[in-house]
Amino acid sequence: MMSNHLFNKEIWIDKWLDNENLIKIPQNFTKLRIDVGLAGDAPNSAIWLSEVDDVFVIGIEPQQFMWDSLNLLGSANNTTETIIHPEWKIVQLSKNAITQKKQIICSLKNNFLPIKTAINNVEIPGKQNFFVNTENEIGASSLRYPKEREHLIDKTIEVNVCSLEYILNHIPWDRFNYIEQIKTDCEGLDFDVIKSLGKYLNRIVYITSELYIYESEKNMEFIRWMELNNFKTLNKNGGNVNFVNNNFLEEIDINNITNKTLGK
């Protein structure tokens, strides 16, 4: 276990915190969204940052390999010329921009907070083993041991781990009534990641999570748990499931809160 100060420094948010240990979100941003599991292109963050007005996005990803790509796609190989850039919008931090097919779509405006950690349903921050898949370039690694795909494990690394509740304890809640959307892509750990919201679960409007193909029974448990906690299942979009908080249905109409993710 490490002290909160050291943990905040290790996961890169130390410089974002004010004297009250709250995230310094610029006053001109009135909306919050959280992207858990960015992979190497953060397409959902890119959609929100380019298409949602006045939004501040918290992006969470534990692997340095992925941050190298998010900094500049292809930088791990010291070149971007041989890397195939996707058709969709991506985050490129070295350019301080959202790009698409190598073209800048919009600049970042101090509205993307990168956090280098994994998320799990833990009480205190710490470290856990993270199983890196040989397909890590497309984001197929996880805290969850992939027993059905263990032959694809390339290596095991140690990463920082905390709960979403821990991250959200640093939000200046006097300025925000809710978080518009959380997206998770955690290779079989999504249910645990959402449970880690703790007391903040009822302050999320939309939740989009990956359904893990190897755990259909746990997927159903996840959906039942969400519905018991006053969320409505909107739809299953490919390998994802979308939920909406019944407490915010009127707010959605009044403020036109959109449910935006890649493929929707």
C-alpha positions as CSV (number, residue, x, y, z in Angstrom):
1,M,0.0,0.0,0.0
2,M,1.2,3.5,-0.7
3,S,0.2,6.9,0.7
4,N,-2.5,8.8,-1.1
5,H,0.0,11.5,-2.1
6,L,2.4,9.0,-3.6
7,F,-0.4,7.2,-5.4
8,N,-1.7,10.4,-6.9
9,K,1.7,11.3,-8.1
10,E,2.2,7.9,-9.7
11,I,-1.1,8.0,-11.5
12,W,-0.3,11.5,-12.8
13,I,-3.1,13.5,-11.2
14,D,-1.0,15.1,-8.5
15,K,-0.4,18.2,-10.5
16,W,-4.2,18.5,-11.3
17,L,-5.2,18.7,-7.6
18,D,-5.8,21.9,-5.8
19,N,-5.1,22.7,-2.1
20,E,-8.3,20.8,-1.1
21,N,-7.2,17.7,-3.0
22,L,-9.9,18.3,-5.7
23,I,-9.3,18.1,-9.5
24,K,-8.8,21.6,-11.0
25,I,-11.4,21.5,-13.7
26,P,-11.5,24.8,-15.6
27,Q,-14.6,26.8,-14.9
28,N,-15.7,26.9,-18.6
29,F,-16.3,23.1,-18.6
30,T,-19.8,22.2,-17.2
31,K,-20.0,18.5,-18.2
32,L,-18.1,15.4,-17.0
33,R,-17.4,12.0,-18.7
34,I,-15.1,9.1,-17.8
35,D,-13.5,6.6,-20.1
36,V,-12.1,3.5,-18.5
37,G,-9.8,1.4,-20.7
38,L,-8.5,3.7,-23.4
39,A,-6.4,1.2,-25.3
40,G,-4.1,3.0,-27.7
41,D,-6.4,5.4,-29.4
42,A,-9.2,6.3,-26.9
43,P,-11.9,6.6,-29.6
44,N,-14.7,7.2,-27.1
45,S,-12.8,10.1,-25.4
46,A,-12.1,11.4,-28.9
47,I,-15.9,11.4,-29.7
48,W,-16.8,13.2,-26.5
49,L,-14.0,15.8,-26.8
50,S,-14.9,16.6,-30.4
51,E,-18.7,16.3,-30.3
52,V,-19.9,17.2,-26.8
53,D,-19.8,20.9,-25.9
54,D,-18.1,22.1,-22.6
55,V,-17.0,18.6,-21.6
56,F,-14.1,17.6,-19.3
57,V,-13.0,13.9,-19.9
58,I,-11.1,11.7,-17.4
59,G,-9.3,9.0,-19.3
60,I,-8.1,5.9,-17.4
61,E,-5.6,3.4,-18.7
62,P,-2.9,1.4,-16.9
63,Q,-0.4,0.3,-19.6
64,Q,2.6,2.5,-20.6
65,F,2.4,0.8,-24.1
66,M,-1.0,2.4,-24.6
67,W,0.1,5.8,-23.3
68,D,3.0,5.7,-25.8
69,S,0.4,5.3,-28.6
70,L,-1.9,7.9,-27.1
71,N,1.0,10.3,-26.9
72,L,1.8,9.7,-30.6
73,L,0.5,6.7,-32.5
74,G,3.4,4.6,-33.5
75,S,5.9,6.2,-31.1
76,A,6.8,2.8,-29.6
77,N,8.3,2.0,-33.0
78,N,9.8,5.5,-33.4
79,T,7.8,6.2,-36.5
80,T,4.2,6.9,-37.5
81,E,4.7,6.4,-41.2
82,T,4.4,2.6,-41.0
83,I,1.5,2.6,-38.6
84,I,-2.1,2.2,-40.0
85,H,-4.2,5.0,-38.5
86,P,-7.8,4.0,-37.9
87,E,-10.7,5.5,-39.7
88,W,-12.3,6.9,-36.5
89,K,-11.3,9.8,-34.3
90,I,-8.4,9.2,-31.9
91,V,-6.6,11.1,-29.1
92,Q,-3.0,12.2,-29.8
93,L,-1.6,14.0,-26.8
94,S,1.7,15.1,-28.3
95,K,-0.4,17.1,-30.8
96,N,-2.7,18.2,-28.0
97,A,-5.5,17.3,-30.4
98,I,-8.1,14.8,-31.7
99,T,-7.1,13.5,-35.1
100,Q,-8.7,11.4,-37.8
101,K,-6.7,9.9,-40.6
102,K,-3.7,12.0,-39.4
103,Q,-5.7,15.2,-39.7
104,I,-6.4,17.4,-36.7
105,I,-10.2,17.6,-36.0
106,C,-10.0,19.8,-32.9
107,S,-7.5,20.9,-30.2
108,L,-7.7,19.8,-26.6
109,K,-8.5,22.7,-24.3
110,N,-7.1,21.5,-21.0
111,N,-10.1,19.3,-20.8
112,F,-8.6,15.8,-20.9
113,L,-7.2,14.4,-17.6
114,P,-5.0,11.3,-18.1
115,I,-4.8,8.8,-15.2
116,K,-2.4,5.9,-15.4
117,T,-4.0,3.2,-13.3
118,A,-6.2,0.1,-13.5
119,I,-9.6,0.1,-11.8
120,N,-11.0,-2.6,-9.6
121,N,-13.4,-2.8,-6.7
122,V,-10.8,-2.3,-4.0
123,E,-11.1,-0.3,-0.8
124,I,-7.7,1.4,-0.9
125,P,-5.2,2.2,-3.7
126,G,-2.5,-0.3,-4.2
127,K,-0.9,-2.6,-6.9
128,Q,-2.0,-5.7,-8.6
129,N,-0.8,-8.1,-11.3
130,F,-1.9,-7.2,-14.8
131,F,-1.9,-9.8,-17.5
132,V,-0.6,-8.5,-20.8
133,N,-2.0,-10.3,-23.8
134,T,0.0,-10.8,-27.0
135,E,-2.8,-8.8,-28.6
136,N,-2.1,-5.8,-26.4
137,E,-2.0,-3.4,-29.3
138,I,-5.8,-3.7,-29.5
139,G,-6.4,-3.6,-25.8
140,A,-6.9,-7.2,-24.8
141,S,-5.1,-7.2,-21.5
142,S,-6.7,-7.1,-18.0
143,L,-6.4,-7.5,-14.2
144,R,-8.5,-10.6,-14.8
145,Y,-6.6,-13.8,-15.4
146,P,-7.7,-15.0,-18.8
147,K,-7.9,-18.7,-18.1
148,E,-9.8,-19.4,-21.4
149,R,-7.0,-17.5,-23.3
150,E,-4.0,-18.1,-21.0
151,H,-1.9,-19.3,-24.0
152,L,-2.0,-15.7,-25.2
153,I,-0.5,-14.2,-22.1
154,D,2.8,-12.4,-23.1
155,K,3.8,-11.2,-19.7
156,T,2.6,-10.2,-16.2
157,I,3.3,-6.7,-15.0
158,E,2.5,-4.8,-11.8
159,V,0.2,-1.8,-12.1
160,N,-1.4,0.8,-9.9
161,V,-5.0,0.0,-8.9
162,C,-7.8,2.0,-7.3
163,S,-11.6,2.2,-7.4
164,L,-13.7,4.7,-9.4
165,E,-15.0,5.9,-6.0
166,Y,-11.4,6.9,-5.1
167,I,-11.1,8.9,-8.3
168,L,-14.5,10.6,-7.9
169,N,-13.7,11.6,-4.3
170,H,-11.5,14.2,-6.0
171,I,-14.3,15.7,-8.1
172,P,-15.5,19.3,-7.0
173,W,-19.1,18.1,-6.6
174,D,-20.3,21.6,-5.7
175,R,-20.0,22.3,-9.4
176,F,-21.6,19.1,-10.9
177,N,-24.8,17.4,-10.2
178,Y,-23.9,14.3,-12.1
179,I,-21.5,12.6,-14.6
180,E,-23.0,12.4,-18.0
181,Q,-21.4,9.1,-19.1
182,I,-19.0,6.4,-18.0
183,K,-17.6,3.9,-20.6
184,T,-15.7,0.8,-19.5
185,D,-13.8,-1.7,-21.6
186,C,-11.9,-3.9,-19.1
187,E,-11.8,-7.4,-20.5
188,G,-14.2,-9.3,-18.2
189,L,-13.8,-7.0,-15.2
190,D,-16.4,-4.4,-16.1
191,F,-18.9,-5.4,-13.5
192,D,-16.3,-5.0,-10.7
193,V,-15.3,-1.7,-12.2
194,I,-18.8,-0.3,-12.1
195,K,-19.4,-1.7,-8.6
196,S,-16.2,0.3,-7.6
197,L,-18.2,3.5,-8.1
198,G,-19.6,2.9,-4.6
199,K,-21.6,5.9,-3.3
200,Y,-21.3,7.6,-6.7
201,L,-23.2,5.0,-8.7
202,N,-26.4,7.1,-8.5
203,R,-24.7,10.2,-9.9
204,I,-24.0,8.6,-13.3
205,V,-26.5,9.3,-16.1
206,Y,-25.3,6.8,-18.8
207,I,-23.1,3.7,-18.4
208,T,-21.7,1.8,-21.3
209,S,-19.8,-1.4,-20.5
210,E,-18.3,-4.3,-22.4
211,L,-20.0,-7.7,-22.1
212,Y,-17.3,-10.4,-21.8
213,I,-18.0,-13.3,-24.3
214,Y,-16.6,-16.0,-21.9
215,E,-18.8,-15.1,-18.9
216,S,-22.5,-14.9,-20.0
217,E,-23.7,-15.8,-16.5
218,K,-21.8,-12.9,-15.0
219,N,-23.1,-10.6,-17.7
220,M,-26.6,-11.4,-16.7
221,E,-25.8,-10.9,-13.1
222,F,-24.3,-7.5,-14.0
223,I,-27.5,-6.5,-15.9
224,R,-29.8,-7.6,-13.0
225,W,-27.6,-5.7,-10.5
226,M,-27.8,-2.5,-12.6
227,E,-31.6,-2.8,-12.8
228,L,-31.9,-3.4,-9.1
229,N,-29.9,-0.2,-8.7
230,N,-32.5,1.8,-10.7
231,F,-30.8,1.6,-14.1
232,K,-32.7,0.7,-17.2
233,T,-31.0,-1.5,-19.9
234,L,-31.3,0.5,-23.1
235,N,-29.7,-2.0,-25.5
236,K,-26.9,-4.3,-26.3
237,N,-24.7,-2.8,-29.0
238,G,-22.4,-5.6,-30.2
239,G,-20.3,-6.6,-27.3
240,N,-21.5,-3.6,-25.2
241,V,-24.5,-2.9,-23.0
242,N,-25.9,0.5,-22.4
243,F,-27.7,1.6,-19.2
244,V,-29.5,4.8,-18.2
245,N,-30.2,6.0,-14.7
246,N,-33.9,6.3,-14.2
247,N,-33.4,9.2,-11.8
248,F,-32.1,11.4,-14.7
249,L,-34.7,10.8,-17.4
250,E,-36.2,14.3,-17.1
251,E,-32.7,15.8,-16.9
252,I,-31.7,14.0,-20.2
253,D,-34.6,15.7,-22.0
254,I,-34.1,19.1,-20.5
255,N,-30.3,19.2,-21.1
256,N,-30.1,17.0,-24.2
257,I,-27.6,14.6,-22.6
258,T,-26.5,12.2,-25.3
259,N,-25.3,8.6,-25.0
260,K,-22.3,8.7,-27.4
261,T,-19.9,5.8,-27.9
262,L,-18.0,4.4,-30.9
263,G,-20.4,2.7,-33.2
264,K,-23.5,4.6,-32.1
